[in-house]
Amino acid sequence: MSVPRPRRLRHGIAYAAFEFEEPVRAALHRGKFGGDRGALEALGDITARRLDGERGRPRASIPDAVVAVPLGSRRRRQRSYNQAEVVARVLANARRVPLLEGLRRLRETSAQSSRDEEARRINVSGAFAWTGTPIDAAHLWLVDDVLTTGATVEAASAVLSAAGASRIDVVVVAVVP
């Protein structure tokens, strides 16, 4: 499986380790819906290695810190953990940078999977806030499990930028081709 090409976003670049296809899709679903944190940790480890690129030269510059896209409280209770946070913790440890926990979801949003791009953007508009330590001029990696249209990470990135981050690159396990 080849590594997908980076995608330009408003506040930085999105990097993915895989395309959202089998068997990666099944492993992500086991981690996200089946309670298999080990699958998420393994995918996070592989993602970290795939960000290293060829000849040990990193594809993505090392950030000052890592931030996970937060879940709403209802989904967090259902799953007992945030799948993006599990992956983000592995990436932060691999790069020896802190995992910041100040990005909050202000309101529950309905599932994005059945929505078109415009509906996704409306659904997550105003859904996030930064309540953590100051992040002035920081280069951050915003981590999620899957990138589809980019609506969720763009909404979260706008909040991080408004809080002072100078660059927000997105790192995901998989991107929908």
C-alpha positions as CSV (number, residue, x, y, z in Angstrom):
1,M,0.0,0.0,0.0
2,S,1.4,3.3,-1.0
3,V,1.3,6.4,1.2
4,P,-1.3,8.9,0.1
5,R,-0.2,12.3,-1.2
6,P,-0.4,15.1,1.3
7,R,-3.5,17.4,0.9
8,R,-3.3,21.2,1.3
9,L,-5.7,22.6,3.9
10,R,-6.3,26.2,5.0
11,H,-4.0,26.1,8.0
12,G,-1.5,23.6,7.0
13,I,-1.1,20.2,5.3
14,A,-3.0,16.9,5.9
15,Y,-0.9,13.7,6.0
16,A,-2.4,10.2,6.0
17,A,-0.7,6.9,6.4
18,F,-3.2,5.0,4.3
19,E,-6.2,5.3,2.0
20,F,-9.5,4.3,3.8
21,E,-9.7,0.8,2.3
22,E,-9.6,-2.8,3.6
23,P,-7.9,-4.0,5.8
24,V,-7.2,-0.5,7.4
25,R,-10.9,0.3,7.3
26,A,-11.7,-2.9,9.3
27,A,-9.0,-2.2,11.8
28,L,-10.1,1.4,12.3
29,H,-13.7,0.2,12.8
30,R,-12.6,-2.4,15.4
31,G,-10.8,0.4,17.3
32,K,-13.6,2.9,16.9
33,F,-16.7,0.8,17.4
34,G,-15.4,-2.5,18.7
35,G,-13.4,-1.4,21.7
36,D,-10.1,-2.5,20.3
37,R,-7.6,0.1,21.6
38,G,-4.8,-2.2,20.6
39,A,-5.8,-1.9,16.9
40,L,-5.7,1.9,17.2
41,E,-2.4,1.9,19.0
42,A,-0.9,-0.3,16.2
43,L,-2.3,1.9,13.5
44,G,-0.9,5.0,15.4
45,D,2.5,3.3,15.4
46,I,2.4,2.5,11.7
47,T,1.2,6.0,11.0
48,A,4.2,7.5,12.9
49,R,6.6,5.3,10.9
50,R,4.9,6.1,7.6
51,L,5.3,9.8,8.4
52,D,9.1,9.2,8.4
53,G,9.1,8.9,4.6
54,E,12.1,7.6,2.6
55,R,15.6,7.4,3.8
56,G,14.6,8.5,7.3
57,R,13.7,12.0,6.1
58,P,10.4,13.1,7.6
59,R,7.4,13.8,5.3
60,A,5.9,16.0,8.0
61,S,8.0,18.4,10.1
62,I,8.0,17.6,13.8
63,P,5.4,19.7,15.7
64,D,5.7,21.5,19.0
65,A,2.7,19.5,20.3
66,V,-0.1,17.2,19.2
67,V,-3.9,17.7,19.7
68,A,-6.6,15.2,19.2
69,V,-10.0,16.0,17.6
70,P,-12.3,15.6,20.6
71,L,-15.5,13.5,20.8
72,G,-18.8,14.8,22.2
73,S,-19.6,13.6,25.7
74,R,-22.3,11.2,24.5
75,R,-20.0,9.3,22.1
76,R,-17.1,9.4,24.6
77,R,-19.4,7.6,27.1
78,Q,-20.6,5.1,24.5
79,R,-17.0,4.2,23.5
80,S,-15.3,4.9,26.8
81,Y,-12.4,6.6,24.9
82,N,-11.7,8.9,22.0
83,Q,-10.2,6.9,19.1
84,A,-8.4,10.1,17.8
85,E,-6.8,10.6,21.2
86,V,-5.5,7.0,21.3
87,V,-3.7,7.6,18.0
88,A,-2.6,11.1,19.0
89,R,-1.0,9.8,22.2
90,V,1.1,7.2,20.1
91,L,2.1,10.0,17.7
92,A,3.1,12.4,20.5
93,N,5.2,9.7,22.2
94,A,6.8,8.8,18.9
95,R,7.8,12.4,18.3
96,R,8.6,13.1,21.9
97,V,6.3,16.1,22.1
98,P,3.4,16.8,24.5
99,L,-0.2,15.8,23.8
100,L,-2.3,18.9,24.6
101,E,-5.9,18.3,25.9
102,G,-7.4,21.8,25.6
103,L,-9.5,21.4,22.4
104,R,-13.1,20.9,23.5
105,R,-16.3,20.0,21.7
106,L,-18.9,22.5,22.8
107,R,-21.9,20.6,21.6
108,E,-22.9,17.2,20.3
109,T,-22.9,16.9,16.5
110,S,-24.6,14.3,14.6
111,A,-22.6,11.7,12.7
112,Q,-20.8,13.1,9.6
113,S,-20.7,9.9,7.6
114,S,-24.1,10.3,5.9
115,R,-23.7,14.0,5.1
116,D,-22.4,15.8,2.0
117,E,-19.6,18.3,2.2
118,E,-21.7,21.4,2.8
119,A,-23.8,19.6,5.5
120,R,-20.7,18.4,7.2
121,R,-19.3,22.0,7.4
122,I,-22.6,23.3,8.8
123,N,-22.8,20.4,11.3
124,V,-19.4,21.2,12.9
125,S,-19.4,25.0,12.6
126,G,-18.9,26.5,16.0
127,A,-18.6,23.0,17.6
128,F,-15.1,23.5,19.1
129,A,-13.3,25.8,21.5
130,W,-9.7,26.0,22.9
131,T,-9.6,26.0,26.7
132,G,-6.0,24.8,27.2
133,T,-2.7,26.4,27.9
134,P,-1.5,29.2,25.5
135,I,-0.4,27.9,22.1
136,D,1.0,31.2,20.7
137,A,3.1,30.6,17.6
138,A,3.0,26.8,18.1
139,H,3.2,24.3,15.2
140,L,0.6,21.6,16.0
141,W,-0.4,18.3,14.6
142,L,-4.2,17.9,14.8
143,V,-5.0,14.2,14.8
144,D,-8.1,12.3,13.8
145,D,-8.8,8.8,12.6
146,V,-10.1,9.4,9.1
147,L,-10.2,12.5,6.7
148,T,-13.1,12.7,4.3
149,T,-14.0,16.2,3.3
150,G,-11.9,17.9,5.9
151,A,-14.9,19.8,7.5
152,T,-14.2,18.6,11.0
153,V,-10.4,19.3,11.0
154,E,-11.0,22.7,9.3
155,A,-13.4,23.7,12.0
156,A,-11.0,22.6,14.8
157,S,-8.0,24.1,13.0
158,A,-9.8,27.5,12.8
159,V,-10.2,27.4,16.6
160,L,-6.5,26.5,17.1
161,S,-5.4,29.2,14.8
162,A,-7.6,31.8,16.6
163,A,-6.0,30.6,19.9
164,G,-2.5,31.5,18.5
165,A,-1.2,28.4,16.7
166,S,1.0,29.4,13.8
167,R,0.6,26.2,11.8
168,I,-1.8,23.3,12.1
169,D,-0.9,20.2,10.1
170,V,-3.4,17.3,10.2
171,V,-2.4,13.7,10.7
172,V,-4.8,10.9,10.1
173,V,-4.5,7.2,9.9
174,A,-6.6,7.1,6.7
175,V,-8.0,9.4,4.0
176,V,-11.0,8.7,1.9
177,P,-9.8,8.7,-1.7
